[in-house]
Amino acid sequence: GDHRDLHSFPTRRSSDLTIYLKGISTEYFGTLTHIRLIHGIFNSNREKVLIDKNTDGLFWETSENLDITFSGYFRAEIWTSLGKRAYTNPIWVSPK
């Protein structure tokens, strides 16, 4: 697998959620070119793109404060200038 580092760390307080998203690459895999954060709704085939950004560099990070109103998941996707991709596993959340 790729050696890029892609992490997302949720912090939960009732229905409030803060997602921390960080992407790191190396010259071997190419600069980061695109990052996407997706929120999926449990028991449906719907996903909502929360972050969809072009970027240029070996490092990128952000945090998003969200209000969760339904059960679902978050996942991230990242692309590099050399055509490499990385995907996170889903992080499952439910409102209180």
N, C-alpha and C positions, 0 to 999 in steps of 0.2 A: 504494500500500500504506500500511499504518499506519506511524506514526512511533514507535510504542512500541519499546522496546529489550528484547529477550529473548535472553540469551546463555547458553550452557552450555560450560564449559571443562573437559575431562577431563585428569587427570594420571595416567599409567600407571606402575606399578611391579609387575612380574610379574602376579599375579592381583588385586592390590589396585588400586582405582580411587577417586579422589575426584572427585565431580561438584560443580561450583560453578554454581548457578542463580540468576540475577538477573532480575527483571522491573521495568521502569520505564514509567510512563505519564505522561500530561499531563491537565490538566483538559479539554482538547478531546476526548480519547478516553475519559475517565472513570477513576475509581479502579479499581485491580485488585480483582477480587472472588473469583477462583478460580485456583489454580495446580495443575498436575498434572505429575508426572514419571513417564514410562512406560519400562519395560524390556521390549523384545521379544526373543524367542528366534529365532535364525537358522533358516531352513527350517521354520518352523512358523507357525501362525496364532495363536499365544498371545502375550499381553502381560500384564505384571504392573505394576500401579500402585504406585509406590514412595512418592510424595508426592501427596496429594489434600487440599489445604487451602483453606479459605475465608480470605480476607484483605480488608482494607479500608485503602486508602491508595494513594499514587502510586508507592511503592517497596517491594520485597520481595526478600530474598535468603536463601539457605541453602547449606550444603554437606553432602554425604552421603558417608561412607566406605563402600565396597562391596567385597565379595569376588566377583569374577567367576568363575563355574565353567563357563560355556558361552558360545559366540559369540553375539553379538546386537547390539542397538542401544539407545540411549537417545534419547528425544525428549521435548519439553515442550509443554504447551498452557497458554494463559492467557486469561482472560476479564475484561472490564471492566464497570463499572456501566452503560455505555451500549450494551451488547450487542456490543461489538467483540471479536474473537478474534485470537490470534496463535499460530503453530505453528513450532517449530524444525524444521530438517532433522534426520534421524537422525544420531547419532554412533555409528559402528560400533566394537565392541570384541571382542577375543578373549583368552581366558586363555593364559598361556605354557605 
